[in-house]
Amino acid sequence: MSASNGNRVQTLRSLVQLLVDTSEVVINEWEADEQDPQPVDHLASSLPSHQLFEVRRIIVAACGMCVDSDLVEDPRIHLQELSERFALSQAFDTTVRAGVPDVLAEAVSLSGSVSATELSQRTGIDEKKLVQLMRFLSSGGLYEEVKHLQFANTRISSALRDKSVRRTLAYLPQTLLDPETTSATAVTESAFHKAFKTKQSLWDFIEDGDDSDEAVREIRQVFPLSMAGQTQLSSKSIAADFPWESLGEATIVDIGGGVGSMCMELAKVFSNLRFDAEEPKALETGRVELMVHDFFKEQPVKGAAVYILRCVLHDWPDDDCVKILTRLRDAMSPNSRVLIIEMIVHPPLGSIQLKSAPAPLPANYGRGSLMKGMHDIVMLSMLNGSERTPEQFEGVANRAGLRTEKVWECRAPVGITELRRL
């Protein structure tokens, strides 16, 4: 046996053992939950335990390492698949543009699936060719052929229905390869602006765009739903995985908090906290004060215990992030802290601020970090923005007179980066 084969044998054995061990943890958790289910209104009812969250990441990473490498597959076949993987994305994009996920979603409450004949009639794609696409994509897990020539959505196709994002991503190669825009950092010079032929920022486009434009109507409809979905995906973990109760009756300033959806979640659980945010429903209790504020200007609330920036900095280039954080630094007392609540990119080689996956997995859990990477590219395409690594957050914070106190990893796609004054 060659040294190379010996390494492959050891790697495969390690991956199999990881899958065996972690699968038992998942099974035990499922069985325990069936015997003693959490009450629906319990904070942790929709959250996995810390152990279950960790083993899920390991399972996804281990399966990805087997599938996405030539570890077990003939390297020649793997190379051929890589060269033709573009066919998968193009085939999927074709069906999404034709509205297949929407047609299949309508069938959930009816028959549960749709025939190839009906799909062809409703999408305008030739039935024989559509079947080719659907069976190819079903093999890739993007749809499911539940019966002969009867198709249904999977969780993946149900979730990917945002046409504005797909349209924007189609212009990313052109934007990055154009010498005039490849180094652009402005929020008005991204792939989004090429796709929609506008000089307005995304926010102005949503606010002031022409109502007769289908693209404007689509973004106005989808964008708020997308933001609400992100909040629902992470709010429980944000509430459970940071020690909010230790703040007592502290005042929390939610900067750029939209309609205050996250503050409302926190207010439900921690009755002592007070918020400066935009949450009309909490006005009656006196725990929330509405305030119009431009975060590029002086912060009017001085010396608050906590200043929250949730899904704000990823919209802006580093220089603008420094300006935003500097305004907060000027308003902070020695005991104040800033909490940046955003996705935290885990580099493939790891970060001293983040937990690394067990060997032989990549330090960042490989495929387990794929969603964050995808979101990072979406931010790049829409706003010239980015999700950041802990080291990148630290670099921006230092320029604003702040330092990283701790990174709180949450049981969700987002994490919490706690900053204090230098």
C-alpha positions in Angstrom: 0.0 0.0 0.0 1.4 3.4 -1.0 1.8 6.2 1.6 -0.9 8.1 -0.3 -3.4 5.2 -0.1 -2.5 4.9 3.6 -3.5 8.5 4.2 -6.8 8.0 2.3 -7.5 4.9 4.3 -7.0 6.7 7.6 -9.0 9.7 6.5 -11.9 7.6 5.4 -11.9 5.5 8.6 -11.8 8.8 10.6 -14.7 10.2 8.7 -16.8 7.0 9.0 -16.1 6.9 12.8 -17.1 10.6 13.1 -20.4 9.8 11.3 -21.1 6.8 13.5 -20.4 8.6 16.7 -22.3 11.8 15.8 -25.2 9.9 14.3 -25.8 8.3 17.7 -25.9 11.7 19.3 -28.6 12.8 16.9 -30.6 9.6 17.4 -30.4 9.9 21.2 -31.5 13.6 21.0 -34.5 12.7 18.8 -35.5 9.8 21.1 -35.2 12.0 24.2 -37.3 14.8 22.5 -40.1 12.3 21.7 -40.2 11.2 25.3 -40.0 14.6 26.9 -40.8 17.3 24.3 -40.2 21.0 25.2 -43.2 23.2 25.6 -43.9 25.3 22.5 -43.3 28.6 24.2 -40.0 27.6 25.8 -37.1 29.6 24.6 -35.1 26.6 23.6 -38.0 24.7 22.0 -36.9 25.6 18.5 -33.2 25.4 19.2 -31.0 22.3 19.1 -28.9 21.6 22.1 -25.3 22.8 21.9 -24.2 19.2 21.4 -26.7 18.6 18.7 -25.8 21.8 16.9 -22.2 20.8 16.9 -22.7 17.2 15.7 -24.9 18.5 12.9 -22.1 20.6 11.6 -19.7 17.6 11.9 -22.1 15.3 9.9 -22.6 17.9 7.1 -18.8 18.5 7.0 -18.0 14.8 6.9 -20.5 14.0 4.2 -19.3 17.0 2.2 -15.7 15.8 2.5 -16.7 12.5 1.1 -18.8 13.8 -1.7 -16.9 17.0 -2.7 -13.5 15.4 -2.9 -11.9 12.5 -4.8 -11.5 10.6 -1.5 -13.8 7.7 -2.6 -14.7 8.6 -6.2 -12.5 8.0 -9.2 -10.6 11.2 -9.5 -11.2 11.3 -13.3 -15.0 11.1 -12.8 -14.8 13.7 -10.0 -12.8 16.0 -12.3 -15.4 15.5 -15.0 -18.2 16.3 -12.6 -16.5 19.5 -11.4 -16.1 20.7 -15.0 -19.8 20.1 -15.7 -21.1 21.3 -12.4 -22.1 24.5 -14.1 -24.8 22.4 -15.8 -26.5 21.8 -12.4 -26.7 25.5 -11.6 -27.9 26.4 -15.1 -30.5 23.7 -15.1 -31.8 24.8 -11.7 -31.8 28.4 -12.7 -33.8 27.6 -15.8 -36.5 25.9 -13.7 -36.6 28.7 -11.1 -36.9 31.3 -13.8 -39.8 29.3 -15.3 -41.5 29.3 -11.8 -41.2 25.6 -11.1 -40.7 26.0 -7.3 -43.8 28.2 -7.2 -45.9 25.7 -9.1 -44.8 22.9 -6.9 -45.3 25.0 -3.7 -49.0 25.5 -4.7 -49.4 21.7 -4.8 -48.4 21.2 -1.2 -51.9 21.7 0.1 -53.5 19.8 -2.8 -52.0 16.7 -4.3 -48.5 17.3 -2.9 -46.9 16.9 -6.3 -47.3 18.0 -9.9 -47.1 16.0 -13.1 -44.6 16.7 -15.8 -47.4 17.4 -18.2 -48.9 20.1 -15.9 -45.4 21.6 -15.2 -44.8 21.8 -18.9 -48.1 23.5 -19.6 -47.6 26.0 -16.8 -43.9 26.8 -17.5 -43.9 26.7 -21.3 -40.9 24.3 -21.4 -41.2 21.3 -23.7 -42.3 18.3 -21.6 -39.6 15.9 -22.7 -36.8 18.4 -22.0 -38.4 19.5 -18.7 -38.3 15.9 -17.6 -34.6 15.7 -18.4 -34.0 18.8 -16.2 -36.2 17.6 -13.4 -34.7 14.2 -13.1 -31.2 15.6 -13.3 -32.0 18.0 -10.5 -33.8 15.4 -8.5 -30.6 13.4 -8.5 -28.9 16.5 -7.1 -31.4 16.8 -4.3 -32.9 20.0 -5.7 -36.3 18.5 -6.5 -37.9 15.1 -5.8 -39.6 12.7 -8.2 -42.1 11.3 -5.7 -43.9 9.1 -8.3 -43.3 8.3 -11.9 -43.2 11.7 -13.7 -44.6 13.4 -10.6 -42.4 16.1 -9.0 -42.3 18.0 -5.7 -40.1 20.6 -4.0 -37.4 19.7 -1.6 -36.4 22.0 1.3 -33.7 23.5 -1.0 -36.0 24.4 -3.9 -38.7 25.6 -1.5 -36.2 28.1 0.0 -34.6 29.5 -3.2 -37.3 31.6 -4.8 -35.9 35.1 -4.7 -35.7 36.2 -8.4 -34.0 39.5 -7.6 -31.0 37.8 -6.0 -30.7 35.3 -8.9 -30.9 38.1 -11.4 -28.2 40.0 -9.5 -25.8 37.1 -9.2 -26.0 36.5 -12.9 -24.1 39.9 -13.3 -21.4 39.1 -10.7 -18.9 37.7 -13.2 -19.3 40.7 -15.5 -18.9 43.1 -12.5 -15.8 41.5 -11.2 -14.1 41.2 -14.6 -14.9 44.8 -15.6 -11.7 46.9 -14.8 -14.0 49.9 -14.0 -16.0 48.0 -11.3 -13.8 45.2 -10.0 -12.3 47.4 -7.3 -15.4 49.4 -6.5 -16.6 49.6 -2.9 -19.5 52.0 -3.3 -23.0 50.6 -2.5 -24.0 52.0 -5.9 -21.5 50.1 -8.1 -22.3 46.4 -7.5 -23.6 43.6 -9.7 -27.1 44.6 -8.5 -26.7 47.9 -10.3 -25.7 46.3 -13.6 -28.6 43.9 -13.3 -31.2 46.5 -12.7 -29.6 49.4 -14.6 -29.8 51.8 -11.7 -27.4 54.3 -10.0 -29.4 54.2 -6.8 -28.4 52.2 -3.7 -30.5 49.1 -3.0 -32.3 51.0 -0.2 -33.2 54.0 -2.4 -34.2 51.7 -5.2 -36.7 50.0 -2.9 -37.9 53.3 -1.5 -38.1 55.4 -4.6 -38.2 53.0 -7.5 -40.9 53.1 -10.2 -43.9 51.1 -9.1 -44.7 50.2 -12.7 -41.3 48.3 -12.9 -41.9 44.6 -12.1 -38.4 44.3 -10.6 -39.1 47.1 -8.1 -42.4 45.5 -7.1 -40.7 42.2 -6.7 -37.9 43.5 -4.5 -40.3 45.5 -2.4 -42.3 42.3 -1.8 -39.4 39.9 -1.2 -36.9 42.0 0.7 -39.0 42.5 3.8 -39.9 38.9 3.9 -36.3 37.9 3.5 -35.3 40.2 6.4 -38.1 38.8 8.6 -37.0 35.2 7.7 -33.4 36.0 8.8 -34.7 37.3 12.1 -36.8 34.2 12.7 -33.9 32.0 11.8 -31.6 33.5 14.4 -33.6 35.4 17.0 -34.1 32.4 19.4 -30.4 31.6 19.4 -29.4 35.3 19.9 -31.6 35.4 23.0 -30.4 32.1 24.3 -26.7 32.2 23.6 -25.7 35.6 25.0 -26.0 36.4 28.8 -28.7 39.1 28.4 -30.0 38.4 32.0 -26.6 39.6 33.4 -27.4 43.1 32.1 -30.1 43.7 34.6 -32.1 46.8 33.8 -29.7 48.1 31.2 -30.6 50.3 28.3 -29.9 48.7 24.9 -29.7 50.8 21.8 -30.6 48.9 18.6 -29.0 50.8 15.8 -30.5 50.3 12.3 -33.0 48.0 13.9 -35.7 48.4 11.3 -39.0 47.7 12.9 -37.4 46.3 16.0 -38.3 42.7 15.5 -35.2 41.4 17.4 -35.8 43.7 20.3 -39.3 42.4 20.5 -38.0 38.9 20.8 -35.6 40.0 23.6 -38.3 41.9 25.4 -40.5 38.8 25.5 -37.8 36.9 27.5 -36.0 39.6 29.5 -38.5 41.9 31.2 -36.0 44.2 32.7 -34.2 45.4 29.6 -35.0 48.7 28.0 -34.6 49.5 24.3 -34.0 52.5 22.1 -35.4 51.1 18.9 -38.3 51.2 16.4 -40.8 48.9 18.0 -44.3 50.5 18.2 -45.9 47.6 20.0 -43.7 48.0 23.0 -44.4 51.7 23.4 -47.3 51.1 25.7 -45.0 49.6 28.3 -42.5 52.4 28.3 -39.7 50.0 27.6 -39.0 51.3 24.1 -38.3 54.8 22.9 -38.5 55.5 19.2 -35.7 57.6 17.7 -34.9 58.6 14.2 -31.1 58.5 13.7 -28.5 58.3 11.0 -25.8 56.0 12.2 -23.1 58.0 10.3 -23.8 60.9 12.6 -23.3 61.5 16.3 -25.0 58.9 18.5 -27.5 60.8 20.7 -27.8 58.1 23.4 -24.6 58.4 25.6 -23.2 55.8 27.9 -25.7 53.0 27.1 -24.8 49.5 28.4 -25.1 48.0 25.0 -25.2 49.2 21.4 -26.5 46.6 19.0 -25.6 46.5 15.3 -27.6 43.6 13.7 -27.0 43.0 10.0 -25.7 46.5 9.5 -22.0 46.3 8.9 -22.1 43.7 6.2 -23.9 46.2 4.0 -20.9 48.6 4.1 -17.2 48.7 3.1 -14.5 48.8 5.8 -14.1 52.6 5.7 -17.8 53.2 6.3 -17.9 50.6 9.1 -15.1 52.5 10.8 -17.2 55.6 10.6 -20.2 53.9 12.1 -18.2 52.3 14.9 -16.4 55.6 15.6 -19.7 57.3 16.3 -20.5 54.6 18.8 -17.0 54.8 20.4 -17.6 58.5 21.0 -20.8 57.8 22.8 -19.7 54.8 24.9 -18.8 54.9 28.6 -15.9 52.8 29.8 -18.4 50.0 30.6 -20.3 50.1 27.4 -20.1 47.4 24.8 -21.0 47.0 21.1 -22.6 43.8 19.9 -22.2 43.1 16.2 -24.8 40.4 15.3 -24.0 39.1 11.9 -22.7 36.0 10.1 -19.1 35.3 11.1 -17.0 33.8 8.3 -14.9 30.9 9.5 -11.8 30.7 7.3 -10.9 27.2 5.9 -7.7 27.2 8.0 -9.6 28.2 11.2 -9.5 31.2 13.5 -8.3 31.4 17.1 -11.6 33.1 17.9 -13.8 30.2 16.7 -14.1 26.5 17.5 -12.4 24.3 14.9 -13.9 21.1 13.6 -12.3 17.8 14.6 -9.8 16.2 12.3 -9.8 15.2 9.5 -12.4 17.8 8.7 -11.5 21.3 7.5 -11.2 23.7 10.5 -14.3 25.7 9.3 -16.5 22.5 9.0 -16.3 22.6 5.2 -19.7 22.2 3.7 -21.1 23.2 7.1 -20.0 26.8 6.4 -21.3 26.8 2.9 -24.4 28.9 3.6 -22.3 31.7 5.2 -20.1 31.7 2.1 -23.2 31.9 -0.2 -24.6 34.8 1.8 -21.2 36.5 1.7 -21.4 36.4 -2.2 -24.9 37.7 -2.1 -23.8 40.7 0.0 -21.0 41.3 -2.5 -23.4 41.2 -5.4 -26.1 43.4 -3.9 -24.1 46.0 -2.1 -20.4 45.5 -2.5 -20.7 44.3 1.1 -19.3 41.2 2.9 -19.6 39.0 5.8 -16.4 39.1 7.9 -14.0 36.8 9.7 -13.2 37.6 13.4 -9.9 39.0 12.3 -11.6 41.3 9.8 -14.0 42.5 12.5 -11.0 43.1 14.8 -9.2 45.2 12.1 -12.2 47.4 11.5 -12.9 47.8 15.3 -9.3 48.7 16.1 -9.4 51.5 13.5 -12.4 52.9 15.4 -10.8 52.7 18.8 -12.4 49.4 19.8 -11.2 45.9 20.5 -12.8 42.4 20.3 -13.7 41.3 23.8 -15.3 37.9 22.8 -16.9 36.1 19.9 -20.1 34.4 21.0 -20.9 31.5 18.6 -24.6 31.0 18.4 -26.7 28.0 17.4 -27.7 29.8 14.2 -26.0 31.2 11.1 -25.2 34.4 12.9 -22.8 35.0 15.8 -22.2 37.9 18.2 -18.9 39.8 18.2 -18.6 41.8 21.4 -16.5 45.0 21.2 -15.2 47.2 24.0 -13.2 50.5 24.1 -9.5 50.2 23.6 
